[in-house]
């Protein structure tokens, strides 16, 4: 079976008693976060709580004799990040009051503890607090200690989005962000604002961030704690002559952008090869493979070889030149790295591969009776690790691809109003305006591209499509010319393994 999917489970504490300008920006920030996860079909879940409401409804208030007023649990049950489920609770006329936001954090922690702490599976707990910290707070040591201790004990990642902070020129790694959060500087004076002083102390003694809405929403989607990340530890082997301890850890997850849903539901039928109009019952289907344009039936004892029966393994199949692994094969399923626990054999293997410009093709079986994955292991001599990516099976390659020089591509017809308007819109997304340039003329952005949400480009493309094709896009009814890929004379599929056939994939005879 595949590894358990890691999910983020959060409680959102949304402050409704803020300035009108901040309230509008806060609503947009929260809806952007929800929309991003919704478009990505994320499995993450959340609960929404409102701070500074005239109403009171939360679990900790009942436990402590009404000592946590004006904190309202808006969603009775755990919900997805569907913007339509969140929007009604944060818009419209909401009766306001003043609550102690430390007690609000305590109520949110209690909600996390009650809903998610005992949940099955690998789960990261998050607490998203959207506020400008404008309401007063009682600076009580007992309350501050309660919040800090419980966040650390439950391994909750805290995000406080709203306060204006000084941001470095550009942060490119998680380590940059961690160093910055431990030495945070506010635009306003901390000495004159107890709220900022307390919030800074909480962040310094826990895991999390505090920053403005614009940068904060990006960090909420891409920067979180690493708890729950487990390495897959199986020795890397070549027959019985080479064995090296190895641990594989994922560092880039696969990402799926917005896509169009198909209205058709597929059903399987089997037909005669010579007369496709005549269907065949499943009991009469003979399994086999095509070789040299001929159908070769497979007896039952041979078909067993098409499924791997055995324990987990990590075996080297062979070696090949790097040039044989096209970049087109490395576009899916994220990336992992393989490191050794001090094995000299492993280190020597990495350096030999690097010197000879070769890579490894390996077979990985994650767990007993799982489908084998074919991996390419690329050497990184500087870090003495192997970078891993999954290779596709031959039947996944529907067409032959060719990698062409982009300079030879034909120019777009900019006389087309739709194309011209689309390019004009994309030009407006350019960040290199005068406000983003430093004294040396370099672009100044708070986060590097690796820490930004990659879905933005997908959303931009979708909005452009919706603008010119309409909100309801049906490719069967819309007259769209789909460009065909130019067939390459090289047949890369000869280098790929053939996927074991399933029963529903069998060829008819």
C-alpha positions, 0 to 999 in steps of 0.5 A: 500500500502507498505511504500515508498521505500527510495532511495539514489540519488547522484552526483559523482564528479570525479577528472581526474587530479591526479597522475597516481597511484591515478587515477588507484585506484580512477577508481577501487574505483568508479567501485567497488561502482557501481558494488556493487550496480548493483549486489544488484539490487539497486534502487539508481540513480546518475549523473557523473561529471568530475573535471579538464577536458579541456571541460566545461559543467555544469549548474552553469557555464551558470548561473554565466557567465562562472565562473565554467570552467573545470567541465564537466557533463558526463551523460546527464541524471540520470543513475543507478549504472551500471558500463558499463554506468560509465566506458567509461567516466573515462577511456581512454585519457581525456584532462585535465586542472585545475579547482577550486574544490570548484566551482566543488562542487558548480556545483555538488550541483546545479546539485543535486538541479536541478535533485533531490530536488523536486523529489517525495518519500523518498530520501537521497541526496549524493555528492561523491567527489573522488579526491586527492586534489592536484590541487590548490584552491582559499581560498575564504570565500564566496565560502566556505560558499556557499558550507557549507550552501547549503549542510546543507540546502539541507541535502546533505551527502558529501563524500570526498574520496582520502586524507590519514587520520589517522583511529582509531583502529576499528569503530563499530557504526555510533556514532564512525564514527561521532566522528571521522569525527569531529576530523579528522587528516590527514597524511599530514600537514594541515598547509602546505596544504590549500586544506586539511584545507578547506576540513576539515572545510567543513566536520566539519560543514556539514554531511559527511566523508573524508578519503582514498579510501579503507575505504571510499568506504565501508562507502559510501555504509553503512554510510549515514545520517538518514534524511527521516527515519520515525517511524510507529506510531500505538498503540499496543493493546490487544482487548480493555483491553490494549493499549500502544503508540508504534513507530516501526522503521526499523534498519536493511533492507532486503538484496538480494545478486546476483542471477541467472535470470530465462529465463522462464516466468510463466503463470497460468493455471487451471487443473482438480484434477482427470485429470491434462491433462484437463484445466479448464476456470477461470470462472469454478474455485471454491475457497477453502482450503485443510483441513485434506486432503480434499478440502473444497469449500468456498462460496462468503460470507466466502471468504471475510474473507480471505482478511483484510478490515479495518484500520491500526492496531498493535494487539497482537495475543498471547504469546509463548515461545521463543523456539517456534520461530526458527531462520530459521523464522527470516532470511528475511525482515530485523528487526525493533524495537518497543519503547514506548513514556513513557508508564509504561504499555509498560515497564512492558510488556517488563520486564514480557516477558523477565523474563518469556522467552516469546515473542509476536506474533502480527498482523500488517496492515501497511495501510488500506486494506494492507496484514497483516504481522505476527510479532514476538516481542522479548523483550530487557529488557536493552533498554526496547524495542521490537525487531520485525521480520516478520514471514513467512506464512505456505505456504512459508515453502517449506520443513521442516528444521532441525538445525544441529550441524556443527561439525557433518557435513561431511568433504569436499573432498579436493582432488577435485581440484575445492574445493581445489582451492576455499578454497585456494582462500578464505584463501587469504582473511584472514585479520589476516596477520602481517600488520593487527596485533597490539602490542597485537596480535589483529586484526586491521581493520578500520571498524567492520563487521557491517559497511562493505558491506555484498555483498562481500561474495556473490561476492566472491561466484559468482566469484568462480562459474564463474571460475569453471562453466563458465560465462554463468551458466544454471542449466538445462544444467549444471550437478550439484548435489543439496544437499537435506535438511534432513527432520526434524521430527518436523512440525513447520508449525503448528505454522504458520498462513495460508496466505489468498488465492488469486484468482490465488492460488485457488485449482481446483475442 
